[in-house]
Amino acid sequence: MQKVISSAIVHGVYIVTVQAQGRKNGMTAAWVSQVSFKPPLVMASIAPARYTYKLIKNSGYFAINTLSEDQVMLAKHFGFQTGRKVDKLAEIEHFEAGHGSPVIKDALAYIECKVIDTHEAGDHTLFIGEVIEGKVLKEEKGPLLFIWEKFF
Ligand SMILES: Cc1cc2nc3c(=O)[nH]c(=O)nc-3n(C[C@H](O)[C@H](O)[C@H](O)COP(=O)(O)O)c2cc1C
């Protein structure tokens, strides 16, 4: 059924980044969406097992970095290893958004969000964030689409 759902609903591929407890981290996420226009709210669906989950609970802020069509390797780098064991941002050029969330310089765009609510949803948790800053960093490339077979 997962392959059918992934064909039925189209997602981009993002790196959700956070800074807390003296650590910076990022993880790949496909389950990201805007959920309100006014105020501008987005959600990121993150499993409690992720190190990123723990860090966002601690900081109350996160950033969403949008990948371009040629960044599959970056999606794998952030999606198949945990920040508990490696510093995934060590060799990735980045700067800090206003509330400390790392922004990947090579992303298409980013937004930084303040967590205003969380909802448990099955084996994931929805982090609802109000967008507090953001910028388009590159105009010339298209976004990376989440194609199940490309990654799993
Ligand atoms: C293409 C792709 C999409 C993913 N989407 C999500 C997602 O939406 N939510 C989630 O919790 N994990 C998702 N993951 C898994 C996490 O990125 C992965 O478990 C990561 O290693 C967690 O890192 P962390 O422990 O440093 O937080 C995805 C992985 C890949 C490769």
The ligand as an SDF file (V2000), in Angstrom:
LIG
                    3D

 31 33  0  0  0  0  0  0  0  0999 V2000
   13.6420   10.4050    0.8560 C   0  0  0  0  0  0  0  0  0  0  0  0
   13.4560   10.2530    2.3590 C   0  0  0  0  0  0  0  0  0  0  0  0
   12.3410   10.8190    2.9690 C   0  0  0  0  0  0  0  0  0  0  0  0
   12.1460   10.7100    4.3560 C   0  0  0  0  0  0  0  0  0  0  0  0
   11.0430   11.3020    4.9310 N   0  0  0  0  0  0  0  0  0  0  0  0
   10.8920   11.2270    6.2870 C   0  0  0  0  0  0  0  0  0  0  0  0
    9.7740   11.8990    6.9040 C   0  0  0  0  0  0  0  0  0  0  0  0
    8.9700   12.5830    6.2570 O   0  0  0  0  0  0  0  0  0  0  0  0
    9.6500   11.7730    8.2590 N   0  0  0  0  0  0  0  0  0  0  0  0
   10.5310   11.0360    9.0200 C   0  0  0  0  0  0  0  0  0  0  0  0
   10.3520   10.9570   10.2560 O   0  0  0  0  0  0  0  0  0  0  0  0
   11.5970   10.4180    8.4520 N   0  0  0  0  0  0  0  0  0  0  0  0
   11.8170   10.5070    7.1130 C   0  0  0  0  0  0  0  0  0  0  0  0
   12.9110    9.9210    6.5330 N   0  0  0  0  0  0  0  0  0  0  0  0
   13.8710    9.1780    7.3870 C   0  0  0  0  0  0  0  0  0  0  0  0
   14.9000   10.0820    8.1030 C   0  0  0  0  0  0  0  0  0  0  0  0
   15.4560   11.0440    7.2080 O   0  0  0  0  0  0  0  0  0  0  0  0
   16.0440    9.1930    8.6510 C   0  0  0  0  0  0  0  0  0  0  0  0
   15.5290    8.2670    9.5900 O   0  0  0  0  0  0  0  0  0  0  0  0
   17.1980    9.9800    9.2400 C   0  0  0  0  0  0  0  0  0  0  0  0
   18.3160    9.1290    9.3230 O   0  0  0  0  0  0  0  0  0  0  0  0
   16.9010   10.5540   10.6300 C   0  0  0  0  0  0  0  0  0  0  0  0
   18.0420   11.2570   11.0430 O   0  0  0  0  0  0  0  0  0  0  0  0
   18.2640   11.7630   12.5600 P   0  0  0  0  0  0  0  0  0  0  0  0
   18.2430   10.5400   13.4580 O   0  0  0  0  0  0  0  0  0  0  0  0
   19.6240   12.4270   12.5180 O   0  0  0  0  0  0  0  0  0  0  0  0
   17.1600   12.7130   12.8870 O   0  0  0  0  0  0  0  0  0  0  0  0
   13.1140   10.0040    5.1500 C   0  0  0  0  0  0  0  0  0  0  0  0
   14.2470    9.4400    4.5220 C   0  0  0  0  0  0  0  0  0  0  0  0
   14.4190    9.5610    3.1480 C   0  0  0  0  0  0  0  0  0  0  0  0
   15.6450    8.9580    2.5000 C   0  0  0  0  0  0  0  0  0  0  0  0
  1  2  1  0
  2  3  1  0
  2 30  2  0
  3  4  2  0
  4  5  1  0
  4 28  1  0
  5  6  2  0
  6  7  1  0
  6 13  1  0
  7  8  2  0
  7  9  1  0
  9 10  1  0
 10 11  2  0
 10 12  1  0
 12 13  2  0
 13 14  1  0
 14 15  1  0
 14 28  1  0
 15 16  1  0
 16 17  1  0
 16 18  1  0
 18 19  1  0
 18 20  1  0
 20 21  1  0
 20 22  1  0
 22 23  1  0
 23 24  1  0
 24 25  2  0
 24 26  1  0
 24 27  1  0
 28 29  2  0
 29 30  1  0
 30 31  1  0
M  END
$$$$
